[in-house]
Amino acid sequence: MRTQAAQAQASSIFTISEAATYLKLPVSTMYRLVERREIPGYKVGRQWRFQRPVIDDWLRRRSETLASTVLVVDDEEEIRSVLTEALQAEGRKILQARNGLEALRWVESVPVDLVILDLMMPEMDGAETFRRLHKAHPELPVVIVTAYAESDLMIKVLEIGPFTVMSKPVDVHKLRKVVDQIAGP
C-alpha cells in the first residue's frame, strides 16, 4: 500500500492535500495561496487541482525571485535578537518591533509574509495586536510565542482567528521549521 506522499510523487495531477504534501505545506496554507492566486491551480467542479510540472516551475521561479519578510514582535530586546538571528536565511528579511503599535506600523508600511508575535507586552498586548492585524490582513499568518499559553489573553486570541502557537522558551529549531513552512526557506 502506497502512502499519500508516494501517491502524490507518482501522479502528475494533485489534489489540494496531495499538493500540500508534495510542497510540505499545511493544507490551510495551500488554500490561502490558491485563493489569492499565488500558486497556479484550477478548479474541477468544487475541487482544486494542480499539475506537478506547473507546480515545479512555480516553485523554481518563486525560490529564485521571492524574498520573504518576517516581523518579530517582542518587548524584550534579547528575545528579538535571538529570534532574528535564528530566522536569518538567504532571501529572508527580518524586521523587528518592540510592541504592538510598532508592529502595526510595519505591517502597514511594507509587505510582511509572517508575524512572530509575543503575547505579553506593554502598551498593546499581543491579543489586541493580533485582533488589529487580523482585521486589517486576515490572510497574514501569525505565530504567537508565549510563556502564557493558559492565560486569559490566549483565550481572547482564540476567539479572533487562526494562528500557530509556540511556547517560550522557544525551541529555535522548531520555530525555524515552522517559519520555513509558512514563509518559505
C-alpha positions as CSV (number, residue, x, y, z in Angstrom):
1,M,0.0,0.0,0.0
2,R,1.4,3.4,-1.0
3,T,1.4,6.3,1.3
4,Q,-0.2,9.6,0.4
5,A,3.2,11.2,-0.2
6,A,4.2,8.3,-2.5
7,Q,1.0,8.7,-4.5
8,A,1.5,12.5,-4.8
9,Q,5.0,11.9,-6.1
10,A,3.8,9.4,-8.7
11,S,0.9,11.5,-10.0
12,S,1.2,14.4,-12.4
13,I,-2.1,16.0,-11.2
14,F,-2.5,16.7,-7.5
15,T,-5.5,17.3,-5.2
16,I,-5.0,20.2,-2.7
17,S,-4.0,17.8,0.0
18,E,-1.5,16.0,-2.3
19,A,-0.1,19.3,-3.4
20,A,0.3,20.3,0.2
21,T,2.1,17.1,1.0
22,Y,4.3,17.5,-2.1
23,L,5.2,21.1,-1.1
24,K,5.4,20.2,2.6
25,L,2.8,22.9,3.5
26,P,-0.2,22.8,5.7
27,V,-3.4,22.3,3.6
28,S,-4.7,25.6,5.1
29,T,-1.7,27.4,3.6
30,M,-2.4,25.8,0.2
31,Y,-6.0,27.1,0.3
32,R,-4.8,30.6,1.1
33,L,-2.2,30.5,-1.7
34,V,-4.6,29.3,-4.3
35,E,-7.4,31.6,-3.3
36,R,-5.1,34.6,-3.5
37,R,-3.9,33.2,-6.9
38,E,-0.3,33.0,-5.6
39,I,0.0,29.4,-6.7
40,P,-1.2,28.0,-10.1
41,G,-4.2,25.8,-9.8
42,Y,-7.5,25.2,-11.4
43,K,-10.9,24.0,-10.3
44,V,-12.6,20.9,-11.4
45,G,-16.2,21.3,-10.0
46,R,-15.6,22.4,-6.5
47,Q,-12.2,20.9,-6.1
48,W,-8.8,22.4,-6.7
49,R,-6.3,20.6,-8.9
50,F,-2.6,21.2,-9.5
51,Q,-0.3,20.0,-12.3
52,R,3.1,18.8,-11.0
53,P,5.2,20.3,-13.8
54,V,3.4,23.7,-13.3
55,I,3.9,23.5,-9.5
56,D,7.6,22.5,-10.0
57,D,8.1,25.5,-12.3
58,W,6.2,27.9,-9.9
59,L,8.4,26.6,-7.0
60,R,11.6,27.1,-9.0
61,R,10.6,30.7,-10.0
62,R,9.5,31.5,-6.5
63,S,12.7,30.3,-5.0
64,E,14.7,32.4,-7.5
65,T,12.8,35.6,-7.1
66,L,10.9,35.9,-3.9
67,A,12.2,37.0,-0.6
68,S,10.1,36.6,2.4
69,T,9.7,39.2,5.2
70,V,9.2,38.1,8.7
71,L,8.2,40.6,11.5
72,V,9.4,39.6,15.0
73,V,7.4,41.4,17.7
74,D,8.6,41.2,21.3
75,D,9.1,43.8,24.0
76,E,12.4,42.0,25.1
77,E,15.3,43.1,23.0
78,E,17.3,39.9,23.8
79,I,14.4,37.7,22.6
80,R,14.0,39.8,19.4
81,S,17.8,39.4,18.7
82,V,17.8,35.7,19.3
83,L,14.8,35.1,17.1
84,T,16.1,37.4,14.4
85,E,19.4,35.6,14.4
86,A,17.8,32.2,14.4
87,L,15.5,33.1,11.5
88,Q,18.1,34.7,9.2
89,A,18.2,32.9,5.9
90,E,19.1,33.8,2.3
91,G,16.2,35.6,0.7
92,R,14.6,36.4,4.1
93,K,14.3,39.8,5.6
94,I,13.7,40.1,9.3
95,L,12.0,43.2,10.8
96,Q,11.7,43.9,14.5
97,A,9.1,45.6,16.6
98,R,9.2,46.4,20.3
99,N,5.4,46.5,20.7
100,G,2.1,46.1,19.0
101,L,1.9,49.7,17.8
102,E,5.2,49.4,16.1
103,A,4.2,46.1,14.6
104,L,1.1,47.6,13.1
105,R,3.1,50.5,11.6
106,W,5.5,47.9,10.0
107,V,2.7,45.9,8.5
108,E,1.0,49.0,7.1
109,S,4.2,50.3,5.5
110,V,5.9,47.1,4.0
111,P,4.6,43.8,2.7
112,V,5.0,41.2,5.6
113,D,4.7,37.5,5.0
114,L,4.6,36.3,8.6
115,V,4.4,37.8,12.1
116,I,6.1,36.2,15.1
117,L,4.1,37.8,18.0
118,D,4.7,37.8,21.7
119,L,1.5,37.7,23.8
120,M,2.5,39.7,26.9
121,M,3.7,43.2,26.0
122,P,3.3,46.7,27.4
123,E,1.3,49.4,25.6
124,M,-0.6,46.9,23.4
125,D,-0.6,43.3,24.3
126,G,-0.4,40.5,21.7
127,A,-4.1,39.8,21.8
128,E,-5.0,43.3,20.7
129,T,-2.2,43.4,18.2
130,F,-3.4,40.1,16.7
131,R,-7.0,41.4,16.6
132,R,-5.9,44.5,14.7
133,L,-3.6,42.6,12.4
134,H,-6.3,40.0,11.6
135,K,-8.9,42.7,11.0
136,A,-6.7,44.5,8.5
137,H,-5.0,41.5,7.0
138,P,-7.0,38.3,7.7
139,E,-4.7,36.2,5.5
140,L,-1.5,37.2,7.2
141,P,0.0,34.2,9.1
142,V,0.8,34.8,12.7
143,V,2.9,32.6,15.1
144,I,2.3,33.5,18.7
145,V,5.2,32.8,21.1
146,T,4.3,32.9,24.7
147,A,5.0,31.6,28.1
148,Y,1.4,32.1,29.0
149,A,-0.5,29.6,26.8
150,E,-3.1,29.1,29.5
151,S,-3.8,32.8,30.1
152,D,-6.9,34.9,29.6
153,L,-5.1,36.7,26.7
154,M,-4.7,33.4,24.9
155,I,-8.5,32.8,25.3
156,K,-9.1,36.2,23.7
157,V,-6.7,35.3,20.8
158,L,-8.5,32.0,20.2
159,E,-11.7,34.0,19.5
160,I,-10.1,36.2,16.8
161,G,-8.9,33.8,14.1
162,P,-6.4,31.1,13.1
163,F,-2.8,31.3,14.2
164,T,0.1,29.0,15.3
165,V,1.3,29.0,18.9
166,M,4.7,28.1,20.3
167,S,5.7,28.1,23.9
168,K,8.5,30.1,25.5
169,P,11.3,29.4,25.9
170,V,11.2,29.0,22.1
171,D,12.9,26.0,20.5
172,V,14.6,27.9,17.7
173,H,14.9,24.8,15.5
174,K,11.2,24.2,15.7
175,L,10.5,27.8,15.1
176,R,12.8,27.9,12.1
177,K,10.9,24.8,10.7
178,V,7.5,26.5,11.2
179,V,8.7,29.7,9.6
180,D,10.2,27.8,6.6
181,Q,6.9,26.1,6.1
182,I,4.8,29.3,6.2
183,A,7.1,31.9,4.6
184,G,9.5,29.7,2.7
185,P,13.1,28.8,3.4
